Amino acid sequence: MTSTLPLHMYIRPLISEDAQSVSELETKGFPPEERASPENIQFRLAVCPELCSGLFIRDVEGGEVKGEKLIGHMLGTKIPESTDASKPAFITRAAMGKVHDESSTTVGIHSVVIAPEYQKKNLATLLLTDYIQKLSNQEVGQRIVIIAHEPLVPFYERIGFQVVGENEDVSQDPAFGKSKWCDMVRELVKEEYDN
Ligand SMILES: CC(C)(COP(=O)(O)OP(=O)(O)OC[C@H]1O[C@@H](n2cnc3c(N)ncnc32)[C@H](O)[C@@H]1OP(=O)(O)O)[C@@H](O)C(=O)NCCC(=O)NCCS
C-alpha cells in the first residue's frame, strides 16, 4: 500500500450529469455481467443521489481549475424491507434493478469501484468510511448491506461490516453463480457530539 495520495481530491454526491463517467468506471471495474447498466446508473443518480458517492480529482493547471475526473464511486439505493420482520433485507437480483424504496431503512450498496491506476492507496476505505459517517449522521437508514466476493470479506470487515451468510438469491443466477457471494451488514449509528 502506497501513502502517495492524489492531489486535489474530494468526495461529493453523484448527479445525473456524472452518469457517463460512472458508466466508464463501472466498465473498468467489473466484468459485463456484474456492472451496472447505463439505465440503472441513470435511475440511481436521478432518484437517490445522496446514496451515490463519487471520489474526484480536480484537474488544476497553473492554479486554474480545468475540470474534474471521477476516480472512484459507490452506488446505493434503499432496498425493500424483508418480508420476515425479524430479518434485515439483503440484496437480491430484483433489488439490483431500478429499485429504490424511500420508506426502507436498509441501504443496499450495488457497486464500489476505484479506477485501477488509483487502487491500493486506501481510497476505497476512505470513500466507504466517508459514506458510512454521512449516512449515520444524517440518519438516512439503520443499516448498509452489501454482497461481497469471498476474498473481499476481510476488506469490508476492516470497515465494520459483518458477514451474515451466503447470498442465495444472487448465486441462483448463472452469471453471478460462478463464485461465492457473502451478505454483509454494517449498522449505522449516529455519532454524538458534545456542545
Ligand atoms: C475492491 C476495490 C474497490 C478496493 O479499492 P482500493 O482503493 O484499492 O482499496 P483500499 O486501498 O482502500 O484497500 C486495499 C485492500 O482491499 C483489499 N483488496 C482489494 N482488491 C482485492 C482483491 N482482489 N482480493 C482481495 N482483497 C482485495 C485488500 O485487503 C487490500 O489491502 P492490501 O493492499 O493490504 O492487500 C478495488 O480493488 C476495485 O475497484 N476493484 C474492482 C471492483 C470491485 O471488485 N469492487 C468490489 C465489489 S462491489
The ligand as a Tripos MOL2 file, in Angstrom:
@<TRIPOS>MOLECULE
LIG
   48    50     1     0     0
SMALL
NO_CHARGES

@<TRIPOS>ATOM
      1 C1        -12.0690   -3.5470   -4.2600 C.3       1 LIG1
      2 C2        -11.5820   -2.1230   -4.5640 C.3       1 LIG1
      3 C3        -12.7760   -1.1760   -4.5440 C.3       1 LIG1
      4 C4        -10.5680   -1.7280   -3.4890 C.3       1 LIG1
      5 O1        -10.1380   -0.4040   -3.7740 O.3       1 LIG1
      6 P1         -8.7630    0.1830   -3.1850 P.3       1 LIG1
      7 O2         -8.8380    1.6620   -3.2090 O.co2     1 LIG1
      8 O3         -7.6310   -0.4670   -3.8260 O.co2     1 LIG1
      9 O4         -8.8890   -0.3250   -1.6600 O.3       1 LIG1
     10 P2         -8.0150    0.1460   -0.4240 P.3       1 LIG1
     11 O5         -6.7120    0.7000   -0.9090 O.co2     1 LIG1
     12 O6         -8.8320    1.0250    0.4660 O.co2     1 LIG1
     13 O7         -7.7810   -1.2210    0.3080 O.3       1 LIG1
     14 C5         -6.9770   -2.1910   -0.3240 C.3       1 LIG1
     15 C6         -7.3830   -3.5180    0.2530 C.3       1 LIG1
     16 O8         -8.5020   -4.0390   -0.4320 O.3       1 LIG1
     17 C7         -8.4330   -5.4590   -0.4270 C.3       1 LIG1
     18 N1         -8.4970   -5.9250   -1.8090 N.ar      1 LIG1
     19 C8         -8.5480   -5.1780   -2.9280 C.ar      1 LIG1
     20 N2         -8.6710   -5.9780   -4.0040 N.ar      1 LIG1
     21 C9         -8.7110   -7.2310   -3.5620 C.ar      1 LIG1
     22 C10        -8.8600   -8.4930   -4.1730 C.ar      1 LIG1
     23 N3         -8.9670   -8.6210   -5.4920 N.pl3     1 LIG1
     24 N4         -8.8610   -9.5840   -3.3990 N.ar      1 LIG1
     25 C11        -8.7460   -9.4880   -2.0570 C.ar      1 LIG1
     26 N5         -8.6050   -8.3130   -1.3980 N.ar      1 LIG1
     27 C12        -8.5980   -7.2090   -2.1580 C.ar      1 LIG1
     28 C13        -7.1180   -5.8230    0.2250 C.3       1 LIG1
     29 O9         -7.4210   -6.0750    1.5970 O.3       1 LIG1
     30 C14        -6.3230   -4.5620    0.0850 C.3       1 LIG1
     31 O10        -5.3790   -4.4160    1.0990 O.3       1 LIG1
     32 P3         -3.8450   -4.7950    0.7840 P.3       1 LIG1
     33 O11        -3.4250   -3.8740   -0.3100 O.co2     1 LIG1
     34 O12        -3.1560   -4.5540    2.0760 O.co2     1 LIG1
     35 O13        -3.8810   -6.2150    0.3300 O.co2     1 LIG1
     36 C15       -10.8560   -2.0600   -5.9380 C.3       1 LIG1
     37 O14        -9.8800   -3.0830   -5.9810 O.3       1 LIG1
     38 C16       -11.7760   -2.1750   -7.1330 C.2       1 LIG1
     39 O15       -12.3150   -1.1770   -7.6110 O.2       1 LIG1
     40 N6        -11.9530   -3.4060   -7.6420 N.am      1 LIG1
     41 C17       -12.8370   -3.6620   -8.7860 C.3       1 LIG1
     42 C18       -14.2980   -3.5350   -8.4070 C.3       1 LIG1
     43 C19       -14.6780   -4.4300   -7.2240 C.2       1 LIG1
     44 O16       -14.3500   -5.6100   -7.1670 O.2       1 LIG1
     45 N7        -15.4190   -3.8370   -6.2620 N.am      1 LIG1
     46 C20       -15.8370   -4.5190   -5.0250 C.3       1 LIG1
     47 C21       -17.1050   -5.2400   -5.1690 C.3       1 LIG1
     48 S1        -18.5360   -4.1920   -5.1980 S.3       1 LIG1
@<TRIPOS>BOND
     1     1     2 1
     2     2     3 1
     3     2     4 1
     4     2    36 1
     5     4     5 1
     6     5     6 1
     7     6     7 2
     8     6     8 1
     9     6     9 1
    10     9    10 1
    11    10    11 2
    12    10    12 1
    13    10    13 1
    14    13    14 1
    15    14    15 1
    16    15    16 1
    17    15    30 1
    18    16    17 1
    19    17    18 1
    20    17    28 1
    21    18    19 ar
    22    18    27 ar
    23    19    20 ar
    24    20    21 ar
    25    21    22 ar
    26    21    27 ar
    27    22    23 1
    28    22    24 ar
    29    24    25 ar
    30    25    26 ar
    31    26    27 ar
    32    28    29 1
    33    28    30 1
    34    30    31 1
    35    31    32 1
    36    32    33 2
    37    32    34 1
    38    32    35 1
    39    36    37 1
    40    36    38 1
    41    38    39 2
    42    38    40 1
    43    40    41 1
    44    41    42 1
    45    42    43 1
    46    43    44 2
    47    43    45 1
    48    45    46 1
    49    46    47 1
    50    47    48 1
@<TRIPOS>SUBSTRUCTURE
     1 LIG1         1 GROUP 0 **** ****
